[in-house]
Amino acid sequence: MLSLKVLDLSYNNISGVIPKSLERLSYLKIFYASFNILEGEIPNSGCFVNFTAKSFMNNYALCGSPRLQAQPCKNNIPRQNNKALLHALKYIFPVFGSIIIVVALIIVYKKWKNKTTSGFDDNNFLGSGSFGSVYKGILAKGTEVAVKVFNLDLDEAFRSFDVECEVMGKILHRNLVKVITCCSTIDFKALVLEFMPKGSLEKWLYSDNHALNLLQIINIMIDVASALEYLHFGSLVPVVHCDLKPSNVLLDNDMVAHVGDFGIAKLLGEGDSMKQTMTLVTIGYMAPEYGLAGIISVKSDVYSYGILLMETFTRRKPTDEYFSGEMDMKRWVKTSLSGGINSVVDPSIVQEKDEYIVIKTIMDLA
């Protein structure tokens, strides 16, 4: 026990306090106790000085240091009164908290229903996907967010919502879209997401009002590769995104790319390199082994990344009507490389002839 390095207790409905004896685990480097019903003071010495707010978020009544984004501990309350107060709060907080959440969700839900399939105000509509629509919203403090409302007429929407909540609760990276919170009732499910003001990579590729230069494209592709590297090898549980494409690559104000939409993602078990599944993968970005046997692995995402690279530099979708029969995007680019890369690369991104050499190297890799 004393040599323990990783302890993940999140999503286990654990109640009570965090034992101070855990401070003695000097080898403990990774600790998660989020999404439980813990209360009391968060230990503040030993290995706990290295843990962040992410380790303790979404709990019942934890208190501690401001750096952990927890409420301050009221140590000045007499012991006797403290016990009585905590006993009362155990009943008061859940009741009032539940009422507030239910009322808030009903208000949001009614606004959504009043617009029928249009969702919230049409002016705030950002886009739609396989399982619902996304709208722009503003929190009480003025923070802009994206609200993804699931279409519960679709059976797959329930599973997609559960997957996104589970996956995004386990991962955190600068190149992944952050889930701020999940909202769920019997007939309403939504995710509140970090807002990406520059929109999707798809918008920049296929809109006449937007244009990317070579340096921006390379930086975006590096950001996406960094996100995949983290999902596959940097998180506690390997995650396969399963649906990497331009519409799921979102850009912030600084044109930094963030990978989003984990609705069909798969968590690989410890030691697993692949999994057989019937996930709904987007045609054109799907690895051959999935199409033949329904097998997904981290290599599936790598294949999709190669298609994404080719699409970004050619501005041609893998589902383009040009590709039929045996001719697909991969074969088209490979054939063109020997005859001259300039025949397939979008000319608007090339400023100097020397840049074709850089692009050819990248396309060879793709």
C-alpha positions in Angstrom: 0.0 0.0 0.0 2.8 2.5 0.9 4.3 2.0 -2.6 1.0 2.9 -4.4 1.6 5.3 -7.3 -1.9 5.7 -8.8 -5.3 5.7 -7.1 -8.4 6.5 -9.1 -11.6 6.5 -7.0 -13.7 8.7 -9.2 -17.3 7.9 -10.2 -17.8 5.4 -7.3 -20.5 7.1 -5.2 -18.1 7.1 -2.2 -19.2 9.0 0.9 -17.4 10.2 4.0 -14.1 12.0 4.5 -10.7 11.5 2.8 -8.5 9.8 5.4 -5.5 11.9 6.5 -3.5 8.7 6.6 -3.3 8.9 2.8 -0.8 11.7 3.2 1.8 9.1 4.2 1.7 7.6 0.7 4.9 9.3 -0.5 5.0 7.5 -3.8 1.4 8.5 -4.8 1.6 10.7 -7.9 -1.9 10.4 -9.4 -5.0 10.6 -7.3 -8.6 11.1 -8.4 -11.6 11.3 -6.1 -13.9 13.3 -8.3 -17.7 12.8 -8.9 -18.4 11.2 -5.4 -20.2 12.4 -2.3 -17.2 13.1 -0.1 -17.2 15.8 2.6 -14.8 17.3 5.1 -11.4 18.8 4.8 -9.1 17.8 1.9 -5.7 16.7 3.4 -3.1 19.4 2.8 0.3 17.8 3.4 2.4 14.9 2.2 1.6 13.8 -1.4 -1.6 16.0 -1.4 0.4 19.2 -1.9 1.0 18.0 -5.6 -2.7 17.3 -6.4 -4.9 19.8 -8.3 -8.6 20.8 -8.2 -9.3 18.1 -10.9 -8.7 15.4 -8.3 -11.6 16.5 -6.1 -14.2 18.2 -8.3 -17.9 17.4 -8.2 -18.2 16.2 -4.6 -20.8 16.7 -1.9 -19.1 19.0 0.7 -15.4 19.0 0.5 -13.5 22.0 1.9 -9.9 23.1 1.7 -7.3 25.3 0.1 -8.5 27.9 -2.5 -6.1 26.5 -5.1 -8.2 23.3 -5.0 -11.3 25.4 -5.9 -13.0 24.1 -2.7 -15.0 26.0 -0.1 -13.1 27.2 2.9 -13.2 25.0 6.0 -15.1 26.6 8.9 -12.8 25.5 11.7 -14.0 28.2 14.0 -17.4 26.6 14.5 -17.6 24.7 17.9 -17.3 21.0 17.6 -20.7 20.3 19.0 -22.5 22.7 16.7 -20.4 21.6 13.8 -21.8 18.0 14.1 -25.4 19.2 14.3 -24.9 21.5 11.4 -23.3 18.8 9.2 -26.1 16.5 10.1 -28.7 19.1 9.0 -26.8 19.9 5.9 -26.9 16.3 4.8 -30.6 16.6 4.4 -31.0 20.3 3.5 -28.4 20.6 0.7 -29.6 17.6 -1.4 -33.2 18.7 -1.2 -32.6 22.4 -2.1 -29.9 21.4 -4.6 -32.2 19.0 -6.3 -35.0 21.5 -6.5 -32.7 24.2 -8.0 -31.3 21.8 -10.6 -34.7 20.4 -11.6 -36.2 23.9 -11.9 -33.2 25.1 -14.0 -33.4 22.1 -16.3 -37.1 22.5 -16.7 -36.6 26.2 -17.7 -33.9 25.2 -20.2 -35.9 22.3 -21.5 -39.1 24.4 -22.0 -37.1 27.0 -24.0 -35.8 24.2 -26.1 -39.2 22.6 -26.6 -40.8 25.9 -27.5 -38.6 26.2 -30.5 -39.4 22.6 -31.4 -36.6 21.2 -33.6 -34.9 24.7 -33.9 -33.7 24.4 -30.3 -32.8 27.6 -28.6 -32.7 31.0 -30.4 -31.8 30.5 -34.1 -29.2 33.3 -33.8 -27.3 31.1 -31.3 -27.4 27.9 -33.4 -23.8 26.7 -34.0 -24.4 23.4 -35.8 -25.8 19.9 -35.7 -24.4 16.4 -35.5 -25.5 12.8 -35.6 -27.2 12.9 -32.1 -28.3 16.5 -31.6 -27.6 20.3 -32.0 -25.2 22.8 -30.5 -26.0 26.3 -29.4 -24.1 29.2 -28.0 -24.9 30.2 -24.5 -23.6 32.6 -21.8 -23.2 31.7 -18.1 -24.0 34.1 -15.3 -20.5 35.5 -15.1 -20.5 36.2 -18.9 -18.5 33.2 -19.9 -19.4 32.0 -23.4 -20.2 28.3 -23.7 -21.4 25.8 -26.3 -24.5 23.8 -25.2 -24.9 20.4 -26.9 -28.5 19.3 -26.7 -29.1 15.6 -27.5 -32.0 14.4 -29.6 -33.5 11.8 -27.4 -35.7 10.5 -30.2 -32.6 8.6 -31.3 -31.7 5.6 -29.2 -28.0 6.1 -29.8 -28.2 9.6 -28.3 -28.5 8.1 -24.8 -25.4 6.0 -25.2 -23.5 8.9 -26.8 -24.3 11.2 -23.9 -23.2 8.6 -21.4 -19.9 8.0 -23.3 -19.1 11.7 -23.5 -19.7 12.2 -19.8 -17.6 9.2 -18.9 -14.7 9.9 -21.3 -14.4 13.7 -20.7 -14.5 13.1 -16.9 -11.2 11.1 -17.2 -9.2 13.3 -19.6 -7.8 16.8 -19.6 -5.5 18.3 -22.2 -5.0 21.7 -23.8 -6.0 20.3 -27.3 -9.2 18.7 -26.2 -12.6 20.5 -25.9 -13.4 20.8 -22.1 -16.7 19.6 -20.8 -17.8 22.1 -18.1 -20.8 20.1 -16.9 -23.4 17.5 -17.9 -27.2 18.1 -17.5 -29.4 15.1 -17.4 -33.1 14.3 -16.7 -35.4 11.6 -18.0 -36.3 13.6 -21.1 -33.5 16.1 -21.5 -29.7 15.6 -21.8 -27.1 18.2 -22.6 -23.4 19.0 -22.3 -22.1 22.4 -21.5 -18.8 22.8 -23.4 -15.9 25.2 -23.7 -16.8 27.6 -26.5 -14.6 27.7 -29.6 -15.1 31.2 -31.2 -13.3 30.4 -34.5 -15.5 27.4 -35.3 -14.5 24.1 -36.9 -11.7 23.3 -39.2 -14.4 22.2 -41.7 -15.7 25.8 -41.8 -12.3 27.1 -42.6 -11.7 24.6 -45.3 -14.9 24.9 -47.2 -16.1 28.5 -46.7 -15.3 31.3 -49.2 -15.0 33.7 -46.3 -12.2 31.9 -44.5 -8.7 30.9 -45.5 -5.8 29.2 -43.8 -2.1 29.7 -44.6 0.5 26.9 -44.5 1.8 27.7 -41.1 -1.7 27.8 -39.6 -2.5 24.4 -41.1 0.8 22.8 -39.8 0.1 24.2 -36.3 -3.4 22.8 -36.4 -2.2 19.4 -37.5 0.4 19.4 -34.7 -2.3 20.3 -32.1 -4.5 17.4 -33.3 -1.5 15.0 -33.2 -0.8 16.2 -29.7 -4.4 15.4 -28.6 -4.3 11.9 -30.1 -0.9 11.2 -28.5 -2.5 12.1 -25.1 -5.7 10.1 -25.7 -3.7 7.0 -26.8 -0.7 7.1 -24.4 -1.1 9.9 -21.9 -4.4 9.3 -20.1 -5.1 6.8 -17.4 -7.2 4.7 -19.8 -6.4 4.6 -23.5 -9.2 6.4 -25.5 -9.9 5.8 -29.2 -11.8 8.8 -30.6 -13.3 6.8 -33.5 -14.6 9.9 -35.4 -11.7 12.2 -36.2 -12.7 14.6 -39.0 -12.6 18.4 -39.8 -16.0 19.1 -38.1 -14.7 17.7 -34.8 -11.6 19.8 -34.8 -12.5 23.2 -33.2 -10.4 26.4 -33.1 -10.1 28.9 -30.3 -9.4 32.7 -30.6 -5.6 31.9 -31.0 -6.3 29.3 -33.7 -5.3 26.6 -31.4 -7.0 23.3 -32.3 -9.1 21.3 -29.9 -10.5 17.8 -30.7 -14.1 17.4 -29.6 -17.2 15.2 -29.9 -16.4 11.9 -28.1 -19.9 10.5 -28.6 -18.7 7.3 -30.1 -15.3 7.1 -28.4 -14.1 3.8 -27.0 -12.2 3.2 -23.8 -9.6 0.4 -24.1 -9.1 -1.8 -21.1 -5.7 -2.2 -19.5 -3.4 -4.2 -21.8 -5.9 -4.0 -24.7 -4.6 -2.9 -28.1 -7.9 -3.2 -29.9 -11.7 -3.8 -29.4 -14.4 -5.2 -31.6 -17.5 -2.9 -31.8 -20.3 -1.7 -34.0 -19.6 2.0 -33.6 -21.1 4.4 -36.1 -17.9 5.7 -37.8 -18.1 8.4 -40.5 -17.7 7.0 -44.0 -14.4 8.1 -45.6 -12.4 8.4 -42.4 -12.9 4.8 -41.4 -9.8 2.5 -41.2 -10.1 -0.6 -43.4 -10.0 -3.1 -40.5 -13.1 -1.5 -39.0 -15.0 -1.8 -42.3 -14.1 -5.4 -42.6 -14.4 -6.7 -39.0 -15.6 -3.8 -36.8 -12.2 -3.7 -35.0 -11.1 -0.4 -33.5 -7.7 0.5 -32.0 -5.4 3.5 -31.7 -4.3 2.7 -35.2 -7.9 3.5 -36.4 -7.4 7.1 -35.2 -4.0 7.3 -36.9 -5.6 6.3 -40.2 -8.3 9.0 -39.8 -5.6 11.5 -39.0 -3.9 10.6 -42.3 -7.1 11.2 -44.2 -7.6 14.5 -42.2 -4.1 15.6 -43.3 -4.8 14.9 -47.0 -8.2 16.6 -46.9 -6.8 19.7 -45.2 -4.0 20.2 -47.9 -6.2 19.3 -50.9 -9.5 20.8 -49.7 -11.3 17.7 -51.1 -13.5 15.5 -48.9 -12.8 11.7 -48.9 -16.5 11.3 -49.8 -16.1 13.5 -52.9 -18.0 12.1 -56.0 -14.6 12.0 -57.7 -13.7 9.1 -55.5 -15.5 6.0 -56.7 -14.7 2.3 -57.4 -11.1 1.6 -56.6 -10.1 5.3 -56.6 -10.2 6.7 -53.0 -8.4 9.7 -51.5 -5.4 7.7 -50.3 -4.8 6.2 -53.7 -5.4 9.5 -55.5 -2.8 11.3 -53.4 -0.3 8.5 -53.6 -0.5 8.4 -57.4 -0.2 12.1 -57.6 2.9 12.3 -55.5 5.1 10.7 -58.2 3.8 13.1 -60.9 3.9 16.3 -58.9 2.3 17.3 -55.6 1.0 20.6 -57.1 -1.7 18.8 -59.0 -3.5 17.9 -55.8 -2.6 20.6 -53.3 -5.0 23.5 -52.8 -3.0 26.4 -54.5 -4.4 29.0 -52.1 -2.3 27.8 -49.2 1.0 27.9 -51.2 2.8 31.3 -51.2 6.2 30.2 -52.5 7.3 27.2 -54.6 9.6 25.9 -51.8 6.5 25.2 -49.7 5.6 22.4 -52.0 8.6 20.5 -50.7 7.3 20.8 -47.2 3.8 19.8 -48.2 5.1 16.8 -50.1 7.0 15.5 -47.0 3.8 15.8 -45.0 1.7 14.1 -47.7 4.2 11.2 -47.9 3.7 10.8 -44.1 -0.1 10.9 -44.5 
